[in-house]
Amino acid sequence: MSRPSRRTGGSDWFDAIPKVEIHLHLEGAIPLSALFELVRKYDPRAVRSMDDLEARFRYRDFAHFIQTWIWKNTFLRELDDFAFIAEAVARDLKDQGVLYAEAFCSPPDFAARGLPVGAIVEAIRSGLDRVPGIEVNLVVDLVRDGGPERAGRTLDAIAEVRGSGVLGIGLGGSEQAFPPAPFAAVFERARSLGFRTSAHAGEAAGPGSVRDALDVLRVDRVGHGTRAAEDPALVGTLAARQVPLEMCPISNVRTGVVPDLAAHPIRAFFERGLFVTVNTDDPAMFHTSLAHEFRELARVHAFSNAEIRQLLENAARASWLAGGAKAELLARLRAHPGWTP
């Protein structure tokens, strides 16, 4: 699979089309130039060059990816760092033609540094608000590795700062070691507080994880859902229920969930009528962008321009915007001069 091209002679339709993304991790989307600045700020010896930094983001498997994620987070130490990365990510997304995004952030990962969850969320919001022309709302990852008690405390903290654009919660982290079921009560309480819900499932663990996300956590959306393909009955359930899937094809290749893009089930899911969206997950860490995702899906899975537009409309419909704002976003997509080639 090719890497994203660094275009010097103009752009193509995949660059021009307006975009919506609903599964993006803020900490995994930090442009490498901004991350390099943070690394140099705190430990100039950690990497010698941008090439060395880029080489860090190649993974043997999902566990190695998680180790690299933890390493990267050691360079986020102050609240100003979160405002800095949020602004950098928002500018990068805007430059890519993203009109709207729902971005995960993972405040529990920084508890050891004494940074309060609410203060991190507010710092992120301050950075996002520095970039006009793009709307980014937040989904707070409860981070399953800390267990349900810590997840409950995180939920309490974000309930106090929901005015910072927090629309919902997610459950990321080491899916293979921490199944969904123990978090059921936290998710139920999140719903009672008015938050929407998503959980990573069917990425590092199999179809049972997706079933538990659907039936035990009762999520509004499923993050990834890739390994649902191993259970035909589950695929039928997803088609019938029309629960949106936040699919991240190139992420799944980079972390070894699938051996290559040709083996990814996204085309089969789409043709079966599942509610499929396309996202980048951790674009800076996976050397991807939404334009690159769609370009590769067209090349490898023969997605047509009309089908790519449908995938983008799916993302807008699956967003957690209120009804009127969602309709406005769909209208903006269709009216954009880049919507058709």
RABELFEN-V885463 format. One record per residue. N is the residue number from 0. OMEGA is omega in degrees with one decimal (999 if undefined). Layout:
# RABELFEN-V885463
n-><N	N>
omega-><OMEGA	OMEGA>
This chain:
# RABELFEN-V885463
n-><0	1	2	3	4	5	6	7	8	9	10	11	12	13	14	15	16	17	18	19	20	21	22	23	24	25	26	27	28	29	30	31	32	33	34	35	36	37	38	39	40	41	42	43	44	45	46	47	48	49	50	51	52	53	54	55	56	57	58	59	60	61	62	63	64	65	66	67	68	69	70	71	72	73	74	75	76	77	78	79	80	81	82	83	84	85	86	87	88	89	90	91	92	93	94	95	96	97	98	99	100	101	102	103	104	105	106	107	108	109	110	111	112	113	114	115	116	117	118	119	120	121	122	123	124	125	126	127	128	129	130	131	132	133	134	135	136	137	138	139	140	141	142	143	144	145	146	147	148	149	150	151	152	153	154	155	156	157	158	159	160	161	162	163	164	165	166	167	168	169	170	171	172	173	174	175	176	177	178	179	180	181	182	183	184	185	186	187	188	189	190	191	192	193	194	195	196	197	198	199	200	201	202	203	204	205	206	207	208	209	210	211	212	213	214	215	216	217	218	219	220	221	222	223	224	225	226	227	228	229	230	231	232	233	234	235	236	237	238	239	240	241	242	243	244	245	246	247	248	249	250	251	252	253	254	255	256	257	258	259	260	261	262	263	264	265	266	267	268	269	270	271	272	273	274	275	276	277	278	279	280	281	282	283	284	285	286	287	288	289	290	291	292	293	294	295	296	297	298	299	300	301	302	303	304	305	306	307	308	309	310	311	312	313	314	315	316	317	318	319	320	321	322	323	324	325	326	327	328	329	330	331	332	333	334	335	336	337	338	339	340>
omega-><-176.8	172.8	174.3	-179.7	172.1	-170.5	176.7	-176.3	-180.0	-176.5	179.0	-176.4	-179.8	174.3	-171.3	-172.7	177.3	-168.0	174.2	-180.0	-178.0	174.8	-176.6	176.9	-177.4	-176.7	176.9	-179.1	-178.3	176.8	-173.9	179.0	178.8	177.9	178.2	177.3	178.3	178.2	179.6	179.1	-171.1	-177.9	-175.8	-178.5	-174.3	173.7	-174.9	-173.8	175.6	178.0	177.7	179.2	179.2	-179.7	176.5	-172.5	171.1	-163.1	174.8	-176.5	-176.9	-179.9	178.0	175.5	179.9	177.6	179.9	176.0	-179.6	178.4	-179.6	-176.9	178.7	-179.9	171.8	-168.6	-177.3	179.5	178.5	177.8	-179.4	174.7	179.8	-177.7	179.6	177.4	-179.0	179.4	-179.4	178.9	180.0	178.7	178.7	179.1	179.6	179.9	176.6	178.2	-173.9	177.1	168.0	-170.5	171.1	165.5	-170.5	-178.6	-179.4	179.5	-172.8	-178.9	-177.6	178.6	177.9	-179.6	-177.2	-179.3	-177.5	-179.6	176.8	-180.0	-179.8	176.9	177.1	179.5	-179.6	177.7	178.7	-175.9	176.9	-174.3	177.7	173.2	174.7	177.3	177.6	172.4	-169.5	171.1	-176.7	177.2	178.6	176.6	-172.5	-177.0	-179.1	178.4	-174.7	-179.7	177.7	177.6	177.8	178.3	176.5	177.7	177.3	-176.7	-176.7	176.0	-179.3	-177.5	-176.7	176.6	178.1	177.0	177.0	-177.8	-175.4	179.4	173.8	179.1	178.3	179.8	-172.1	-175.9	-176.6	-177.4	-174.7	-177.0	-174.2	-165.5	-178.6	-177.9	-174.3	-177.2	178.6	-179.9	177.6	179.8	177.6	177.6	-179.3	177.8	177.7	178.6	170.0	-171.4	174.1	175.3	171.3	-179.1	-179.0	175.4	178.3	176.5	-170.5	-174.2	176.9	177.9	178.0	178.9	179.6	176.9	-179.3	-167.2	-179.3	178.2	179.2	-174.7	172.8	178.1	176.2	174.6	-178.4	-177.3	-171.4	-172.5	167.7	179.3	-179.7	-176.5	-177.5	179.1	178.0	175.7	176.8	177.3	179.5	177.7	-177.1	-175.8	-179.8	172.4	-177.7	174.7	176.5	-173.5	-175.7	-169.1	-175.0	171.6	-178.3	174.8	-175.4	-177.6	175.3	175.7	171.4	-176.2	179.0	-174.8	179.0	-179.1	-177.5	-175.2	-172.0	179.0	178.8	178.4	-178.5	-177.9	178.0	177.8	175.4	-178.4	-171.8	168.0	-179.1	-174.4	-176.0	176.4	179.3	-166.5	179.9	-179.3	-178.1	177.2	-178.1	175.7	177.9	176.7	179.9	177.5	-177.1	178.2	-179.9	177.2	175.7	-177.1	-171.4	-175.1	174.4	172.3	179.3	176.4	179.9	179.3	177.1	175.1	177.7	177.9	178.5	175.3	175.5	180.0	177.9	-180.0	-179.3	-179.9	-178.9	171.4	172.8	-171.9	-179.3	179.3	178.1	177.6	178.6	178.7	177.8	179.4	178.9	176.8	-173.0	-178.9	-175.8	-178.6	178.9	-174.9	177.6	-178.3	999>
